[in-house]
Amino acid sequence: MKKRVFMCVSGVLLCGVSVGLFKTAAFGVDPFQTFMSGTAAIVPIPFGVLYMIVNACLLLFALRAGRSYIGLGTVINLFLLGYVVEFTQYLMGILPFPLMVPGRLVVLAGAIVLNSLAAAMYFTANLGVSPYDAISLIVTEVWKKGVFKYNRIISDGVSVMIGLVLCILAGMKAEELPGVIGMGTIITMFFMGPLVQWFRLHVTDKMLQIKEK
């Protein structure tokens, strides 16, 4: 259990760091944040309130479909992740040199890999995940439909498409869209699912097995 708690807390916190790196790289946000950006452009309420409402709806779905996915990781995700993201952005913002395009690409690559490893850590710990992450896990493990990496690609793709449509309907200008949907968004949409599955098979599952033997 100590190993699981460590993996859960570390995974969620590292996930926050990776989101901060995504924002620093400025090549588009992750798929769920794309959906949230589009929703925020349509719904005229403060983003913090909207974020809580959307996550509450996803949480209700997760509670009905697979309560085992709600736990410590869910709580940390809901209440601490934002602070970790902000702190990471602050640290990256006080670097003594500006990040040019090559540096931003390195930060983006690090964010994608770190995000995937972090997700694999708290998925494997099995002490709760974020409401959004629970969707692809429930489809795969509870409903027994498909393979996780493909279900994740589908859920991320749907999030990006809905976010893009909502941004367009809200009248967002073309020059504003790259801040919401960019190269980082597309790469994450297609590769995060497979990377998470790879890390679970080759890294995080083995970490837990070593402790349990």
BANU-870586 format. One record per residue: residue in three letters; x, y, z of N, C-alpha, C, O, CB in turn. Coordinates in steps of 0.2 Angstrom, whole numbers, plus 5000, padded with zeros to 4 digits. Glycine has a CB too. Layout:
BEGIN
  lummar   nc1   nc2   nc3  cac1  cac2  cac3   cc1   cc2   cc3   oc1   oc2   oc3  cbc1  cbc2  cbc3
     ALA     X     Y     Z     X     Y     Z     X     Y     Z     X     Y     Z     X     Y     Z
...
! end
This chain:
BEGIN
  lummar   nc1   nc2   nc3  cac1  cac2  cac3   cc1   cc2   cc3   oc1   oc2   oc3  cbc1  cbc2  cbc3
     MET  5004  4994  5000  5000  5000  5000  5004  5006  5000  5003  5011  4997  4995  5000  5006
     LYS  5010  5006  5004  5014  5012  5004  5017  5013  4997  5017  5019  4995  5020  5011  5009
     LYS  5019  5008  4993  5021  5009  4986  5016  5012  4982  5017  5016  4978  5023  5002  4984
     ARG  5009  5009  4983  5004  5012  4979  5003  5019  4980  5002  5023  4975  4998  5008  4980
     VAL  5003  5021  4986  5002  5028  4988  5007  5033  4985  5006  5038  4983  5001  5029  4996
     PHE  5013  5030  4986  5019  5034  4983  5018  5035  4975  5019  5041  4973  5026  5031  4984
     MET  5016  5030  4972  5015  5030  4965  5010  5034  4963  5010  5038  4958  5015  5023  4962
     CYS  5004  5034  4967  4998  5038  4965  5000  5046  4966  4998  5050  4962  4993  5036  4970
     VAL  5003  5048  4972  5004  5055  4973  5009  5057  4968  5008  5063  4966  5006  5055  4980
     SER  5015  5053  4967  5020  5056  4963  5017  5056  4956  5019  5061  4952  5026  5051  4963
     GLY  5013  5051  4954  5010  5052  4947  5006  5058  4946  5007  5061  4941  5006  5045  4946
     VAL  5002  5059  4950  4997  5065  4950  5001  5072  4950  5000  5076  4946  4992  5065  4955
     LEU  5006  5072  4954  5010  5078  4954  5014  5079  4948  5015  5085  4946  5015  5078  4961
     LEU  5017  5074  4946  5021  5074  4939  5017  5076  4934  5019  5079  4929  5025  5067  4938
     CYS  5010  5074  4934  5006  5075  4929  5005  5083  4929  5004  5086  4923  4999  5072  4930
     GLY  5004  5086  4934  5004  5093  4935  5010  5097  4932  5009  5102  4929  5003  5095  4942
     VAL  5016  5094  4933  5022  5097  4931  5022  5097  4923  5023  5101  4920  5028  5093  4933
     SER  5019  5091  4920  5019  5090  4913  5014  5095  4910  5016  5098  4904  5017  5083  4911
     VAL  5009  5096  4913  5004  5101  4910  5007  5108  4910  5006  5112  4906  4997  5101  4914
     GLY  5011  5110  4916  5014  5116  4916  5019  5117  4910  5020  5122  4907  5018  5117  4922
     LEU  5023  5111  4909  5028  5111  4903  5024  5112  4896  5026  5115  4892  5032  5105  4903
     PHE  5018  5109  4896  5014  5110  4890  5013  5117  4888  5014  5120  4883  5007  5106  4890
     LYS  5010  5120  4894  5009  5127  4893  5015  5132  4892  5014  5137  4888  5005  5130  4899
     THR  5020  5130  4894  5027  5134  4893  5029  5133  4886  5031  5138  4883  5032  5131  4898
     ALA  5028  5127  4883  5030  5125  4876  5026  5129  4871  5028  5131  4866  5030  5118  4875
     ALA  5019  5130  4873  5015  5134  4869  5014  5132  4862  5014  5135  4857  5018  5142  4869
     PHE  5013  5125  4862  5011  5122  4855  5004  5119  4856  5003  5113  4852  5017  5117  4853
     GLY  5000  5122  4859  4993  5119  4860  4993  5115  4867  4998  5113  4870  4992  5114  4855
     VAL  4987  5115  4870  4986  5112  4876  4984  5104  4875  4983  5102  4869  4980  5115  4880
     ASP  4983  5100  4880  4981  5093  4880  4974  5093  4878  4970  5098  4878  4983  5090  4886
     PRO  4972  5087  4875  4965  5086  4873  4959  5089  4877  4955  5092  4875  4964  5079  4871
     PHE  4960  5087  4884  4955  5089  4888  4954  5096  4889  4949  5099  4890  4956  5085  4895
     GLN  4960  5099  4890  4960  5107  4890  4958  5110  4884  4955  5116  4885  4968  5109  4892
     THR  4959  5107  4878  4956  5109  4872  4948  5110  4873  4945  5114  4871  4958  5105  4866
     PHE  4945  5104  4875  4938  5104  4876  4936  5109  4881  4931  5112  4880  4936  5097  4879
     MET  4940  5110  4887  4938  5115  4892  4938  5122  4889  4934  5126  4891  4942  5114  4898
     SER  4943  5123  4885  4944  5130  4882  4938  5132  4877  4936  5137  4877  4951  5130  4878
     GLY  4936  5127  4873  4930  5128  4869  4924  5129  4873  4920  5133  4872  4929  5122  4865
     THR  4923  5125  4879  4917  5125  4883  4917  5132  4886  4912  5135  4887  4917  5120  4888
     ALA  4923  5134  4889  4923  5141  4892  4922  5147  4887  4919  5152  4889  4930  5142  4895
     ALA  4923  5146  4881  4922  5151  4876  4914  5152  4874  4912  5157  4872  4925  5149  4869
     ILE  4911  5146  4876  4903  5146  4875  4899  5148  4881  4895  5152  4881  4901  5140  4872
     VAL  4902  5145  4887  4898  5146  4893  4901  5152  4897  4907  5152  4899  4898  5140  4897
     PRO  4897  5157  4898  4899  5163  4901  4899  5163  4909  4896  5167  4912  4895  5169  4899
     ILE  4903  5159  4912  4904  5159  4919  4912  5158  4920  4915  5156  4916  4900  5153  4922
     PRO  4914  5160  4926  4921  5159  4928  4924  5152  4926  4921  5147  4928  4922  5161  4935
     PHE  4930  5152  4923  4933  5146  4921  4934  5141  4927  4932  5135  4926  4940  5147  4918
     GLY  4935  5143  4933  4936  5139  4939  4930  5135  4941  4930  5129  4942  4939  5143  4945
     VAL  4924  5139  4940  4918  5136  4942  4916  5131  4936  4913  5126  4938  4912  5142  4942
     LEU  4917  5133  4930  4915  5129  4924  4919  5122  4925  4917  5117  4924  4917  5132  4918
     TYR  4926  5123  4927  4930  5117  4927  4927  5112  4932  4927  5106  4931  4937  5119  4929
     MET  4925  5115  4938  4922  5110  4943  4916  5107  4941  4915  5101  4943  4921  5115  4950
     ILE  4912  5111  4937  4905  5108  4935  4906  5102  4930  4903  5097  4931  4901  5113  4932
     VAL  4911  5103  4925  4912  5098  4920  4915  5092  4924  4913  5086  4922  4917  5101  4915
     ASN  4920  5093  4928  4923  5087  4932  4918  5084  4936  4918  5078  4937  4929  5090  4936
     ALA  4913  5088  4939  4908  5085  4943  4904  5080  4939  4902  5075  4941  4904  5090  4947
     CYS  4902  5082  4933  4898  5078  4929  4902  5072  4927  4899  5066  4927  4896  5082  4922
     LEU  4908  5072  4925  4912  5066  4923  4913  5062  4929  4913  5056  4929  4919  5069  4921
     LEU  4913  5065  4935  4914  5061  4942  4908  5057  4943  4908  5051  4945  4915  5066  4947
     LEU  4902  5060  4941  4896  5056  4942  4895  5050  4937  4893  5045  4939  4890  5061  4941
     PHE  4898  5051  4931  4898  5045  4927  4903  5040  4929  4901  5034  4929  4901  5048  4920
     ALA  4909  5042  4932  4913  5037  4934  4911  5033  4940  4912  5027  4941  4920  5041  4936
     LEU  4907  5037  4945  4904  5034  4951  4899  5029  4949  4898  5023  4952  4901  5039  4955
     ARG  4895  5030  4943  4890  5025  4941  4893  5019  4938  4891  5014  4938  4885  5029  4937
     ALA  4898  5021  4934  4901  5015  4930  4907  5011  4933  4908  5005  4931  4903  5018  4923
     GLY  4911  5015  4937  4916  5011  4940  4919  5015  4946  4924  5019  4945  4922  5010  4935
     ARG  4916  5014  4952  4918  5017  4958  4925  5016  4960  4928  5020  4963  4914  5016  4963
     SER  4928  5011  4958  4935  5009  4960  4940  5014  4957  4946  5014  4959  4937  5002  4957
     TYR  4938  5018  4952  4942  5023  4949  4942  5030  4953  4946  5034  4951  4941  5024  4942
     ILE  4938  5030  4958  4938  5036  4962  4941  5035  4968  4940  5030  4972  4931  5038  4963
     GLY  4946  5039  4970  4950  5038  4976  4955  5044  4978  4953  5050  4976  4954  5032  4976
     LEU  4960  5042  4981  4965  5047  4983  4968  5051  4977  4968  5057  4977  4971  5044  4986
     GLY  4969  5048  4971  4972  5051  4965  4967  5056  4962  4968  5061  4960  4973  5046  4960
     THR  4960  5054  4963  4955  5059  4961  4955  5065  4965  4954  5071  4962  4948  5055  4961
     VAL  4955  5065  4971  4955  5071  4976  4961  5075  4974  4960  5081  4974  4955  5068  4983
     ILE  4967  5072  4974  4973  5076  4973  4972  5080  4966  4974  5085  4965  4979  5072  4973
     ASN  4970  5076  4961  4969  5079  4954  4965  5085  4954  4966  5090  4951  4966  5074  4950
     LEU  4959  5084  4958  4954  5090  4958  4956  5096  4962  4955  5102  4960  4948  5087  4961
     PHE  4960  5095  4967  4962  5101  4972  4969  5103  4972  4970  5109  4974  4960  5099  4979
     LEU  4974  5099  4969  4981  5101  4969  4984  5102  4963  4989  5106  4962  4985  5096  4973
     LEU  4981  5099  4958  4984  5099  4951  4985  5106  4948  4991  5108  4946  4980  5095  4946
     GLY  4980  5110  4949  4981  5117  4947  4987  5121  4950  4990  5125  4946  4975  5121  4948
     TYR  4988  5120  4956  4993  5124  4960  5000  5121  4957  5005  5125  4956  4993  5123  4967
     VAL  5001  5115  4956  5007  5112  4953  5008  5115  4946  5014  5116  4944  5007  5104  4953
     VAL  5003  5115  4942  5004  5118  4935  5006  5125  4936  5011  5127  4932  4997  5118  4932
     GLU  5003  5129  4940  5005  5136  4941  5012  5137  4943  5016  5141  4941  5000  5140  4945
     PHE  5014  5133  4948  5021  5133  4951  5026  5131  4945  5032  5134  4945  5022  5128  4957
     THR  5025  5126  4941  5029  5124  4936  5030  5129  4931  5035  5131  4929  5026  5117  4933
     GLN  5024  5133  4929  5025  5138  4924  5029  5144  4927  5033  5147  4924  5018  5141  4923
     TYR  5028  5145  4934  5032  5150  4937  5040  5149  4937  5044  5153  4935  5030  5151  4944
     LEU  5042  5143  4938  5049  5141  4938  5051  5141  4931  5057  5144  4930  5049  5133  4940
     MET  5047  5139  4926  5050  5140  4919  5050  5147  4917  5054  5149  4912  5045  5136  4914
     GLY  5046  5151  4920  5046  5158  4918  5052  5162  4920  5053  5168  4918  5039  5161  4920
     ILE  5055  5160  4926  5061  5163  4928  5067  5161  4926  5073  5162  4929  5061  5163  4936
     LEU  5067  5157  4921  5074  5154  4918  5078  5160  4915  5075  5165  4913  5072  5149  4912
     PRO  5084  5160  4916  5088  5166  4914  5089  5167  4907  5093  5171  4905  5095  5165  4917
     PHE  5086  5163  4903  5086  5164  4895  5080  5162  4892  5076  5158  4895  5092  5159  4893
     PRO  5078  5165  4887  5072  5164  4883  5072  5158  4880  5077  5155  4877  5070  5170  4879
     LEU  5066  5154  4880  5065  5148  4876  5063  5150  4869  5058  5152  4867  5060  5144  4879
     MET  5068  5148  4864  5067  5148  4857  5063  5142  4855  5062  5138  4859  5073  5150  4853
     VAL  5062  5142  4848  5058  5136  4846  5061  5129  4847  5058  5125  4849  5057  5137  4838
     PRO  5068  5128  4846  5071  5122  4848  5070  5120  4855  5069  5114  4857  5078  5122  4846
     GLY  5071  5125  4860  5070  5124  4867  5063  5122  4868  5061  5118  4873  5072  5130  4871
     ARG  5058  5125  4865  5051  5124  4866  5049  5117  4864  5045  5113  4867  5047  5129  4863
     LEU  5052  5115  4858  5051  5108  4856  5054  5103  4861  5051  5097  4862  5055  5107  4849
     VAL  5059  5104  4864  5062  5100  4869  5058  5099  4875  5056  5094  4878  5069  5102  4871
     VAL  5055  5105  4877  5050  5105  4883  5044  5101  4881  5041  5098  4885  5049  5113  4885
     LEU  5041  5102  4875  5035  5099  4873  5037  5091  4873  5032  5087  4875  5033  5101  4866
     ALA  5042  5089  4870  5044  5082  4870  5044  5079  4877  5041  5074  4879  5050  5080  4867
     GLY  5047  5083  4882  5048  5081  4889  5041  5081  4892  5040  5076  4896  5052  5086  4893
     ALA  5037  5085  4890  5030  5086  4893  5026  5079  4891  5022  5077  4895  5026  5092  4891
     ILE  5026  5077  4885  5022  5072  4883  5025  5065  4886  5020  5061  4888  5023  5071  4875
     VAL  5031  5064  4886  5034  5058  4889  5032  5058  4897  5030  5053  4900  5042  5058  4888
     LEU  5033  5064  4900  5032  5064  4907  5025  5063  4909  5023  5060  4914  5034  5071  4910
     ASN  5020  5066  4905  5013  5065  4906  5011  5058  4905  5007  5056  4909  5009  5070  4901
     SER  5014  5055  4901  5012  5048  4900  5015  5043  4905  5011  5039  4908  5015  5045  4893
     LEU  5021  5044  4907  5024  5041  4913  5020  5042  4919  5018  5037  4923  5031  5042  4914
     ALA  5018  5048  4921  5014  5050  4927  5007  5047  4927  5005  5044  4932  5013  5058  4927
     ALA  5004  5047  4921  4997  5044  4921  4998  5036  4922  4994  5033  4925  4994  5045  4914
     ALA  5003  5033  4919  5004  5026  4920  5005  5024  4928  5003  5019  4930  5010  5023  4916
     MET  5009  5029  4931  5010  5028  4938  5004  5028  4942  5003  5023  4946  5015  5033  4941
     TYR  5000  5033  4941  4994  5033  4946  4988  5028  4943  4984  5026  4947  4991  5040  4946
     PHE  4988  5026  4937  4984  5021  4934  4986  5014  4938  4981  5011  4940  4984  5020  4927
     THR  4992  5013  4938  4994  5006  4940  4993  5006  4948  4992  5001  4951  5002  5005  4939
     ALA  4994  5012  4951  4993  5012  4959  4986  5010  4960  4985  5008  4966  4995  5019  4961
     ASN  4981  5012  4956  4974  5010  4957  4971  5013  4963  4967  5009  4967  4974  5002  4957
     LEU  4973  5019  4964  4970  5023  4970  4966  5029  4968  4965  5034  4971  4975  5025  4975
     GLY  4963  5028  4962  4959  5034  4959  4963  5038  4954  4969  5039  4954  4957  5038  4965
     VAL  4959  5040  4949  4962  5044  4943  4957  5050  4942  4952  5050  4946  4962  5039  4937
     SER  4959  5054  4938  4955  5060  4937  4948  5058  4933  4948  5053  4930  4959  5065  4932
     PRO  4943  5062  4934  4937  5060  4930  4937  5059  4923  4934  5054  4920  4931  5065  4932
     TYR  4941  5063  4920  4942  5062  4912  4946  5056  4911  4944  5052  4906  4946  5068  4910
     ASP  4952  5054  4915  4956  5048  4913  4951  5042  4914  4953  5037  4911  4962  5048  4918
     ALA  4946  5042  4919  4942  5037  4920  4938  5034  4914  4936  5028  4914  4938  5038  4926
     ILE  4937  5039  4910  4932  5037  4904  4935  5031  4900  4932  5026  4899  4931  5043  4899
     SER  4942  5032  4898  4945  5027  4894  4946  5020  4898  4946  5015  4895  4951  5029  4890
     LEU  4947  5021  4904  4949  5015  4908  4942  5011  4909  4942  5005  4909  4952  5017  4915
     ILE  4937  5015  4910  4930  5011  4911  4928  5008  4905  4926  5002  4905  4925  5016  4913
     VAL  4929  5011  4899  4927  5008  4893  4931  5001  4892  4929  4996  4890  4928  5012  4887
     THR  4938  5002  4894  4942  4996  4893  4941  4990  4898  4941  4985  4896  4949  4998  4893
     GLU  4941  4992  4904  4942  4987  4909  4935  4985  4912  4934  4980  4915  4946  4990  4915
     VAL  4930  4990  4912  4923  4988  4915  4919  4986  4909  4915  4981  4910  4920  4994  4918
     TRP  4918  4989  4904  4914  4988  4898  4917  4982  4894  4914  4980  4890  4912  4994  4895
     LYS  4924  4981  4895  4927  4976  4890  4927  4978  4883  4926  4973  4879  4925  4969  4892
     LYS  4927  4984  4881  4927  4986  4874  4934  4989  4872  4936  4994  4874  4922  4992  4873
     GLY  4937  4985  4867  4943  4988  4864  4949  4987  4868  4949  4984  4873  4942  4994  4862
     VAL  4954  4991  4866  4961  4991  4869  4962  4998  4872  4960  5003  4869  4966  4989  4865
     PHE  4965  4999  4878  4965  5005  4881  4969  5011  4876  4966  5016  4876  4970  5005  4887
     LYS  4974  5009  4873  4977  5014  4869  4973  5017  4864  4973  5023  4862  4984  5011  4866
     TYR  4969  5013  4861  4964  5015  4856  4958  5019  4859  4956  5024  4856  4962  5009  4851
     ASN  4956  5016  4864  4950  5020  4868  4953  5027  4870  4949  5032  4870  4948  5016  4874
     ARG  4959  5028  4872  4961  5034  4874  4962  5039  4868  4960  5045  4869  4968  5033  4877
     ILE  4964  5036  4862  4965  5040  4856  4958  5043  4854  4957  5048  4852  4968  5036  4851
     ILE  4953  5038  4855  4946  5040  4853  4943  5046  4858  4941  5051  4856  4941  5034  4853
     SER  4944  5045  4864  4942  5050  4869  4945  5056  4868  4942  5062  4869  4943  5047  4876
     ASP  4952  5056  4867  4956  5062  4866  4954  5066  4860  4953  5072  4859  4963  5061  4866
     GLY  4952  5062  4854  4950  5064  4848  4944  5068  4848  4942  5073  4845  4950  5059  4843
     VAL  4939  5065  4852  4932  5068  4853  4933  5074  4857  4930  5079  4855  4928  5063  4857
     SER  4937  5074  4862  4938  5081  4866  4941  5086  4861  4938  5092  4862  4943  5079  4872
     VAL  4946  5085  4857  4949  5090  4853  4943  5092  4848  4943  5098  4847  4955  5087  4849
     MET  4940  5088  4845  4935  5090  4840  4929  5094  4843  4927  5099  4840  4932  5084  4836
     ILE  4927  5092  4849  4922  5096  4852  4924  5103  4854  4921  5108  4853  4919  5092  4858
     GLY  4930  5103  4857  4934  5109  4858  4935  5114  4852  4933  5120  4853  4940  5108  4862
     LEU  4937  5111  4847  4938  5115  4841  4931  5118  4838  4931  5124  4837  4941  5111  4835
     VAL  4926  5114  4838  4919  5116  4835  4917  5122  4840  4914  5127  4838  4914  5110  4835
     LEU  4917  5121  4847  4915  5126  4851  4919  5132  4851  4916  5138  4851  4915  5123  4858
     CYS  4925  5132  4849  4929  5138  4849  4927  5142  4842  4927  5148  4842  4937  5136  4848
     ILE  4926  5138  4837  4924  5141  4831  4917  5144  4832  4916  5150  4829  4923  5136  4825
     LEU  4912  5141  4835  4905  5143  4836  4906  5150  4840  4901  5154  4840  4901  5138  4839
     ALA  4911  5150  4845  4911  5156  4849  4914  5162  4846  4915  5167  4849  4915  5154  4855
     GLY  4916  5161  4839  4919  5166  4836  4927  5167  4837  4929  5173  4836  4916  5172  4837
     MET  4930  5162  4839  4937  5163  4841  4941  5164  4834  4940  5161  4829  4940  5157  4844
     LYS  4945  5169  4834  4949  5171  4828  4954  5165  4826  4957  5162  4831  4953  5178  4829
     ALA  4956  5165  4820  4961  5160  4818  4967  5160  4821  4971  5155  4823  4962  5160  4810
     GLU  4970  5166  4822  4976  5167  4825  4976  5165  4833  4981  5165  4836  4978  5175  4825
     GLU  4970  5165  4836  4970  5163  4843  4970  5155  4844  4971  5153  4849  4963  5166  4846
     LEU  4968  5151  4838  4967  5144  4839  4973  5140  4841  4973  5136  4844  4964  5142  4832
     PRO  4979  5143  4838  4985  5139  4840  4987  5139  4847  4990  5134  4849  4991  5142  4836
     GLY  4984  5143  4851  4985  5143  4858  4981  5138  4861  4983  5136  4867  4984  5150  4861
     VAL  4976  5135  4858  4972  5130  4861  4973  5123  4857  4974  5118  4861  4964  5132  4860
     ILE  4974  5123  4851  4975  5117  4847  4981  5118  4843  4982  5122  4838  4969  5115  4843
     GLY  4986  5114  4844  4993  5115  4840  4996  5108  4840  4993  5103  4840  4997  5119  4844
     MET  5002  5108  4838  5006  5102  4837  5006  5098  4843  5005  5092  4842  5013  5104  4834
     GLY  5007  5101  4849  5007  5097  4855  5000  5093  4856  5000  5088  4859  5008  5101  4861
     THR  4995  5097  4854  4988  5093  4855  4987  5087  4851  4985  5082  4853  4983  5099  4854
     ILE  4989  5088  4845  4989  5082  4840  4993  5076  4842  4991  5071  4842  4990  5085  4833
     ILE  4999  5078  4844  5004  5073  4846  5001  5069  4852  5002  5063  4852  5011  5075  4847
     THR  4999  5073  4857  4996  5070  4863  4990  5065  4861  4989  5060  4864  4994  5075  4868
     MET  4986  5068  4857  4980  5064  4855  4981  5057  4852  4978  5053  4854  4976  5068  4850
     PHE  4986  5057  4848  4988  5050  4845  4993  5046  4849  4993  5040  4848  4991  5052  4838
     PHE  4997  5049  4853  5003  5045  4856  5002  5044  4863  5006  5040  4866  5009  5048  4854
     MET  4998  5048  4867  4998  5047  4874  4995  5040  4876  4998  5037  4880  4994  5053  4877
     GLY  4990  5038  4873  4987  5032  4874  4992  5026  4874  4993  5022  4878  4981  5030  4870
     PRO  4995  5025  4868  5000  5020  4867  5006  5021  4872  5009  5016  4874  5003  5020  4860
     LEU  5008  5027  4873  5014  5028  4878  5012  5026  4885  5016  5023  4888  5016  5035  4878
     VAL  5006  5028  4887  5004  5026  4894  5004  5018  4894  5006  5015  4899  4997  5029  4895
     GLN  5001  5015  4889  5001  5008  4889  5008  5005  4889  5009  5000  4893  4997  5005  4883
     TRP  5012  5008  4886  5019  5005  4886  5023  5006  4892  5026  5001  4895  5023  5009  4880
     PHE  5022  5012  4896  5025  5013  4902  5022  5008  4907  5025  5006  4912  5024  5020  4904
     ARG  5015  5007  4907  5012  5002  4912  5015  4995  4911  5016  4992  4916  5004  5002  4911
     LEU  5016  4993  4905  5018  4986  4904  5026  4985  4906  5028  4980  4908  5017  4984  4896
     HIS  5030  4990  4904  5037  4990  4905  5040  4993  4911  5046  4992  4912  5040  4992  4898
     VAL  5036  4998  4914  5039  5001  4919  5035  5001  4926  5037  4998  4931  5040  5009  4918
     THR  5029  5004  4926  5025  5004  4932  5023  4998  4935  5023  4997  4941  5020  5009  4931
     ASP  5020  4993  4930  5018  4987  4933  5024  4983  4936  5023  4980  4941  5015  4982  4927
     LYS  5030  4983  4933  5036  4980  4936  5038  4983  4943  5040  4980  4947  5042  4980  4931
     MET  5037  4990  4943  5038  4993  4950  5034  4990  4955  5037  4989  4961  5037  5001  4949
     LEU  5028  4989  4954  5023  4986  4959  5025  4979  4961  5025  4977  4966  5016  4987  4957
     GLN  5026  4975  4955  5028  4968  4956  5034  4967  4960  5034  4962  4965  5028  4965  4950
     ILE  5039  4971  4959  5045  4971  4963  5044  4972  4970  5047  4968  4975  5051  4975  4961
     LYS  5040  4976  4972  5038  4978  4979  5034  4972  4982  5035  4971  4988  5035  4985  4980
     GLU  5030  4969  4978  5025  4964  4981  5028  4957  4982  5026  4953  4986  5019  4964  4977
     LYS  5034  4956  4978  5037  4949  4979  5041  4949  4986  5044  4943  4987  5042  4949  4973
! end
